Amino acid sequence: MSIPTYAPGFDQVTHELRTHAHGRVHLPGDAEYERQRDALHGAPAVVVDAESVADVRATVLTAHRGGLPLAVLSTGHGTVAASDGGLLLRTSRMAQVLVDPDRRTVRVGPGARWGEVVAAAEPFGLAPLSGDTPSVGVVGYTLGGGLSWLSRKYGFAADSLIRAELVTANGRLVVADRHRHPDLFWAIRGGSGNFGVVTSLELRLFPVPSVYGGRAEFPADAAGPVLRYLAAHADELPDELSVSVVAGPESVVIRAVHAGEGGRAALQPLLDAAGTPTSDTFRRMRYSEVSTIGGTPPITFAMYDELSPDTIAAIVESGLTVEVKHCGGAIAHPAHDDPGPVSHRDARFVMKIAAPAADAITATATGGSFLNFLHDTTRTHTAFTPENHRRLREIKTAYDPANLFRGNHNIRPLA
Ligand SMILES: Cc1cc2nc3c(=O)[nH]c(=O)nc-3n(C[C@H](O)[C@H](O)[C@H](O)COP(=O)(O)OP(=O)(O)OC[C@H]3O[C@@H](n4cnc5c(N)ncnc54)[C@H](O)[C@@H]3O)c2cc1C
């Protein structure tokens, strides 16, 4: 990969950063630069390894003055755009996690990962709306929506956001919540890193002393019956229960988490539809143990209103490993009266394949997508309704008219 030559005046940029940022500033050619940038980020001109809000502000202001694009990297799990020639701001070292058990909240820095939050909340019988993988970053996941095993019961992680502090494109540190910058508060609950660099989030925690969870494996010919059962009965399943069926050429796996009492009884009809398992690991477990159940990082992600017989037949005949998950519950009916821009909440099923799409499988998909599982940034708009996308662009225009924050699922300012 070629390293860009610096624009005239670039020495000034690095001088400014080295003067004002206390964190480390890395340039091409230095060993730490190679370690700190993610391969997917291409060749940023400078990497800033921030350790404080002041570092974040100094980096944003430098990018703003120099007209340089800025990308943020916490874990690199959600890197979708190169930041060639721009500034790459690393937040991994700002990983504070502070649980308030009385208020059932957690406050995190921009480098925090879900595993650390789950571990800090668990002793109090509390859990966040984290995903299936502990190493995923709290901020990137939440700003992109955040689909959890607990989402049918409590909503998207973005719905659990109480307050954010972020540095906007002009270098101001602002607080966004229901009362302060409510437009910004709306936009960041699903509009990703387009509106500023988040320096802290306060999130709601939920009473989850334990869950009933695990996975059961069946012969491959169970795929048709179990998917047909899910298609017909998904709406009858309790909101506490979240199920995914992974149909593959060798076997079918039912993964599930039930956040309450009576998990086995709620799950049994689905297991019965699949027949006799070759293995069954379901048991009562700590919430931190749901990471052992697994997940499918998708290359293809699609949403459906119905799981039609043709779609089920296409899945079964595809020879691919396809994960189907039902939605509904608090995903479709958020508690908040003005939930953020995460759209397509009424999709009843989502599907993930760790391979390129097979047309027959996606033929009846809605065309909608979910930002956290979208690799193709040219399709960013498909994660939103046209109305929500328009509102996001208006808010982007107000807070980042020059599109400084564009190394992401970019929402462009209005022309
Ligand atoms: C193994 C794996 C499992 C996953 N499981 C789930 C799941 O169960 N549910 C789900 O919803 N998603 C899941 N995801 C998707 C994940 O939520 C996204 O990839 C998310 O973007 C990761 O965020 P990050 O901070 O870890 O990644 P990063 O690459 O560090 O950040 C991703 C993007 O988030 C934005 N961002 C990060 N930090 C900031 C900040 N401080 N200020 C402003 N913007 C910021 C930036 O645009 C950045 O490009 C999974 C991903 C992987 C790789």
The ligand as a Gaussian input file, in Angstrom:
#p B3LYP/6-31G(d) Opt

LIG

0 1
 C      -17.383000     -10.463000      15.636000
 C      -18.437000      -9.383000      15.498000
 C      -19.656000      -9.568000      16.127000
 C      -20.644000      -8.575000      16.016000
 N      -21.841000      -8.763000      16.647000
 C      -22.780000      -7.801000      16.569000
 C      -24.037000      -7.955000      17.222000
 O      -24.297000      -8.959000      17.894000
 N      -24.950000      -6.953000      17.092000
 C      -24.676000      -5.802000      16.393000
 O      -25.521000      -4.901000      16.346000
 N      -23.501000      -5.634000      15.765000
 C      -22.569000      -6.608000      15.824000
 N      -21.391000      -6.446000      15.161000
 C      -21.193000      -5.266000      14.326000
 C      -20.581000      -4.134000      15.161000
 O      -21.559000      -3.600000      16.017000
 C      -20.075000      -3.021000      14.230000
 O      -19.043000      -3.557000      13.423000
 C      -19.574000      -1.813000      15.009000
 O      -19.336000      -0.738000      14.108000
 C      -18.307000      -2.118000      15.764000
 O      -17.930000      -1.005000      16.518000
 P      -16.439000      -0.905000      17.092000
 O      -16.367000       0.332000      17.892000
 O      -16.085000      -2.219000      17.695000
 O      -15.595000      -0.801000      15.742000
 P      -14.677000       0.376000      15.159000
 O      -14.165000      -0.160000      13.847000
 O      -13.666000       0.808000      16.129000
 O      -15.695000       1.557000      14.902000
 C      -16.681000       1.403000      13.907000
 C      -17.231000       2.754000      13.513000
 O      -17.979000       3.283000      14.603000
 C      -17.825000       4.690000      14.647000
 N      -17.211000       5.045000      15.936000
 C      -16.493000       4.251000      16.762000
 N      -16.120000       4.952000      17.857000
 C      -16.599000       6.192000      17.692000
 C      -16.548000       7.394000      18.483000
 N      -15.916000       7.443000      19.654000
 N      -17.164000       8.501000      18.013000
 C      -17.812000       8.481000      16.818000
 N      -17.885000       7.390000      16.044000
 C      -17.286000       6.263000      16.477000
 C      -16.938000       5.093000      13.504000
 O      -17.733000       5.450000      12.384000
 C      -16.181000       3.809000      13.205000
 O      -15.756000       3.718000      11.853000
 C      -20.397000      -7.416000      15.252000
 C      -19.156000      -7.242000      14.613000
 C      -18.190000      -8.215000      14.729000
 C      -16.880000      -8.011000      14.036000

